[in-house]
Amino acid sequence: MSADEEAYREALDRARAHSLEWLASMPSRAVRPRATADGIAATLPAELRDGPAEAAEVVDELARYAEPGLMAMPSGRFFGWVIGGTLPAALAADWLVSAWDQNAAMRYATPAVAALEEQAGQWLLELLGLPAASGVGFTTGGTMANFTGLAAGRRHVLERVGWHVDSAGLTGGPRVRVIAGAERHASVDIALRYLGLGLPTAVAADEQGRIRPEALAAELEAGAAGGSPGPAIVVLQAGNLHSGAFDPMEECIRVAHAHGAWVHVDGAFGLWAAASPRYREALAGIELADSWATDAHKTLNVPYDCGVAVVANAETLRASFTAETSYLVLEGHGVSDPFERVPEFSRRARGVPVWAALRSLGRSGVVELVERLTDTARALAERLGRLPGVEILNEVVFTQLCLSFGSDKRTRAVTQALIDDGEVWMSGSRWRDRAVLRISVSNWSTDAGDIAASIAAVERAMAAVPD
Ligand SMILES: *Cc1c(COP(=O)(O)O)cnc(C)c1O
């Protein structure tokens, strides 16, 4: 064995051992980290080394330094934000992606990962019931998937009024009106900011956080008053962070299209509902939109990071991200290159773990995963709702639930006690002007034991906080 081969083998063997140890600790370890970032920083060697170190030693050291500061996000008892764990096939595929070290920008240069990502994209379109000819790009996450869909929309609506944003920029051009629900995710605003479109006009939401279609229609009408409708983009949401609720798709998309607007759907976790016959109806009409954003690192349970941007008109997506340079030889057989579907040139083949996840789950496995997560959310709502002093604040229609323990002060105190207890992780938040404890059921491995442990942990936290 050559020295290089030996170095890889030793380092990877150590990484494998530490990875398995980490995963094996999930059932028994506290979910929260034992150390803060500053605490970890204080244990790290202060100085940059003068000379080299053995790769395997570096891996051992790294694992030792990191261990106290790791959050058990792959744990079945982790319910914070909207996270998701890692399916075994997806994690292993991600290791291969690192080892292969493909710069997944161009089909002719990295054909294997290009083909795998294209197939993963086709499978996703099929599962989610989106138009089969759509363009699909694998982004770092939902934020950049929103950015990608909105960039395509920006280009399209300006092109229609004769303004070529790619060459002319935005300055001096027609104003693009962007309209979104009051309870949109913050990443929509971030994406719009990157795109130079400013803050969207917020349209009122109902008590579950769904955009009100009549308010959207009124806003579109107001914009069209006194002339032809200018360029406009409407952003809808499939999956509200707090309630899990879905905007009424068909009605909103029809009214938006009647006004010539581009419709983008942020379905970071909720778009996966479309894979299940049980939930498909709640998203009826979603396939009529122009672009969609979702995450694979949430509901699909692939490792970080992976978002998915889908644009119905594949050519609009390509036109939005392509580049003309002399040093890239492109295939140009009418098939776009991977870099023409995302904001990045160089990137890892993050769609490959998606391929592995879908291959390992199969169609029925994806449906079963989505339905199991939602069943678990409902079971938690039902059992926690029976505890005296607990109020479930949302209709549990998908994977999210919000709880109150009475006053805001008490809710915050119980949330803190729960986090300190360590058995589970659930995040505090504010929804509809109330402090809430938010539970997101997004991990494939959450089982009956985790549910029982979670309910017991909430009971302990409640008992620890005086009324
Ligand atoms: C998580 C989330 C996002 C952002 O996705 P990232 O992967 O964190 O960039 C956008 N919208 C919704 C509804 C989300 O839940």
The ligand as a Gaussian input file, in Angstrom:
#p B3LYP/6-31G(d) Opt

LIG

0 1
 C      -36.357000      25.965000       6.801000
 C      -37.242000      26.803000       5.977000
 C      -36.713000      27.671000       5.003000
 C      -35.241000      27.899000       4.842000
 O      -34.566000      26.742000       4.486000
 P      -33.014000      26.538000       4.810000
 O      -32.752000      25.168000       4.349000
 O      -32.855000      26.738000       6.285000
 O      -32.259000      27.572000       4.045000
 C      -37.603000      28.354000       4.205000
 N      -38.932000      28.217000       4.368000
 C      -39.474000      27.423000       5.300000
 C      -40.966000      27.311000       5.408000
 C      -38.644000      26.687000       6.145000
 O      -39.170000      25.870000       7.067000

